Amino acid sequence: MSATILDGKAVLATIKDELRARLAVLAEQGVVPGLGTVLVGEDPASSWYVGAKHRDCAEIGIASLRHDLPADSSLEEVLAVVDRLNADPACTAFLVQQPTGLDEFAILSRVDPAKDVDGLHPVNLGCLVMNEPAPLPCTPVGVVELLRRYDVPLAGAEVVIVGRGLTVGRPLGLILTRRSENATVTLCHTGTRDLAAHTRGADVVVSAAGVPDLITPDMVRPGAAVVDVGVARRDGRIAGDVHPDVAEVAGWLSPNPGGAGPMTRAMLLSNVVAAAERAAGVPVAPA
Ligand SMILES: Nc1nc(=O)c2c([nH]1)NC[C@@H]1CN(c3ccc(C(=O)N[C@@H](CCC(=O)O)C(=O)O)cc3)C=[N+]21
């Protein structure tokens, strides 16, 4: 038996089609959303991610406002670009690609929360904690959307998350424990005494640790869903957290690449369209 592959690339294509319909409604009102990006330096992976986001936008009719800054830019210079995008009516939503090597909290805090496509502004994260509508962080909400589209049961399920980072593990725990998802979450991390004891009891394992091959077949209950969000690099290629042999044990597997990455981009596009709908007074499709 081999796991059903949770195909993030295919779902990204489907979501692009769904967003095209919403963009057509906005276009009738003369609204063309614009995604802004701020990239500091020339890290090849970061440059690829930003390029991919703009290609996605071009494909479905979202305008691009791209700001590439030199690697030695100061915090003040980055914040000045953030201020310009906050004030620019052509910019519906934007992000500062992380990491920049600069004060992340200062940068995230400076973004207008209404234009925060990453859902990582402290106010938007606070809304998530308080269960108020706000943009949601793209990678965790993308993981949930991927599981939902393949009918992986979440209500009442035991979900083990490996990793407590700001962009994946911590917000994913908050999203999955909302009444609408209703999962039971265990948030594991490098201080967890016996990781395998937790993962073996899980219906769903989401690994976002950045440790290649951390999740081995003996750690997975037969039939469980396993989502690989790890993005370590080995010889320039992505090395996921999930050992390839897990595919023989799991019921569902979100591979890496091809799973959470494309879903992150899908949710980014969805957040841009939702921000434009909110700004234009068009009813926002439910997330
Ligand atoms: N402010 C900010 N927002 C982000 O959303 C953000 C960020 N900073 N910093 C870095 C991470 C990483 N990230 C990815 C996006 C797409 C893929 C993706 O599409 N990957 C493809 C191809 C990967 C490849 O082959 O290189 C895949 O998984 O199939 C991966 C990772 C967004 N991030």
The ligand as an SDF file (V2000), in Angstrom:
LIG
                    3D

 33 36  0  0  0  0  0  0  0  0999 V2000
    7.4240   37.0810    4.1860 N   0  0  0  0  0  0  0  0  0  0  0  0
    7.5550   35.8390    3.7520 C   0  0  0  0  0  0  0  0  0  0  0  0
    6.4820   35.2020    3.2350 N   0  0  0  0  0  0  0  0  0  0  0  0
    6.5850   33.9100    2.7800 C   0  0  0  0  0  0  0  0  0  0  0  0
    5.5910   33.3300    2.3150 O   0  0  0  0  0  0  0  0  0  0  0  0
    7.8650   33.2550    2.8440 C   0  0  0  0  0  0  0  0  0  0  0  0
    8.9360   33.9770    3.3850 C   0  0  0  0  0  0  0  0  0  0  0  0
    8.7520   35.2380    3.8350 N   0  0  0  0  0  0  0  0  0  0  0  0
   10.1630   33.4080    3.4700 N   0  0  0  0  0  0  0  0  0  0  0  0
   10.4260   32.0710    2.9810 C   0  0  0  0  0  0  0  0  0  0  0  0
    9.1950   31.2030    2.9850 C   0  0  0  0  0  0  0  0  0  0  0  0
    9.2820   29.9970    2.0720 C   0  0  0  0  0  0  0  0  0  0  0  0
    8.1900   30.1410    1.1330 N   0  0  0  0  0  0  0  0  0  0  0  0
    7.9420   29.2660    0.0650 C   0  0  0  0  0  0  0  0  0  0  0  0
    7.0990   29.5850   -0.9620 C   0  0  0  0  0  0  0  0  0  0  0  0
    6.9010   28.7440   -2.0300 C   0  0  0  0  0  0  0  0  0  0  0  0
    7.5550   27.5300   -2.1010 C   0  0  0  0  0  0  0  0  0  0  0  0
    7.3320   26.6510   -3.2860 C   0  0  0  0  0  0  0  0  0  0  0  0
    6.4620   26.9000   -4.0960 O   0  0  0  0  0  0  0  0  0  0  0  0
    8.1290   25.5980   -3.4660 N   0  0  0  0  0  0  0  0  0  0  0  0
    7.9570   24.6700   -4.5800 C   0  0  0  0  0  0  0  0  0  0  0  0
    9.2310   24.4870   -5.3690 C   0  0  0  0  0  0  0  0  0  0  0  0
   10.4670   24.4100   -4.5210 C   0  0  0  0  0  0  0  0  0  0  0  0
   11.7590   24.1960   -5.2980 C   0  0  0  0  0  0  0  0  0  0  0  0
   11.8120   23.2560   -6.1090 O   0  0  0  0  0  0  0  0  0  0  0  0
   12.7100   24.9630   -5.0450 O   0  0  0  0  0  0  0  0  0  0  0  0
    7.4680   23.3290   -4.0480 C   0  0  0  0  0  0  0  0  0  0  0  0
    7.5120   23.1180   -2.8330 O   0  0  0  0  0  0  0  0  0  0  0  0
    7.0250   22.5230   -4.8180 O   0  0  0  0  0  0  0  0  0  0  0  0
    8.3680   27.1700   -1.0670 C   0  0  0  0  0  0  0  0  0  0  0  0
    8.5530   28.0210    0.0090 C   0  0  0  0  0  0  0  0  0  0  0  0
    7.5500   31.3120    1.3680 C   0  0  0  0  0  0  0  0  0  0  0  0
    8.0700   31.9560    2.4100 N   0  0  0  0  0  0  0  0  0  0  0  0
  1  2  1  0
  2  3  2  0
  2  8  1  0
  3  4  1  0
  4  5  2  0
  4  6  1  0
  6  7  2  0
  6 33  1  0
  7  8  1  0
  7  9  1  0
  9 10  1  0
 10 11  1  0
 11 12  1  0
 11 33  1  0
 12 13  1  0
 13 14  1  0
 13 32  1  0
 14 15  1  0
 14 31  2  0
 15 16  2  0
 16 17  1  0
 17 18  1  0
 17 30  2  0
 18 19  2  0
 18 20  1  0
 20 21  1  0
 21 22  1  0
 21 27  1  0
 22 23  1  0
 23 24  1  0
 24 25  2  0
 24 26  1  0
 27 28  2  0
 27 29  1  0
 30 31  1  0
 32 33  2  0
M  CHG  1  33   1
M  END
$$$$
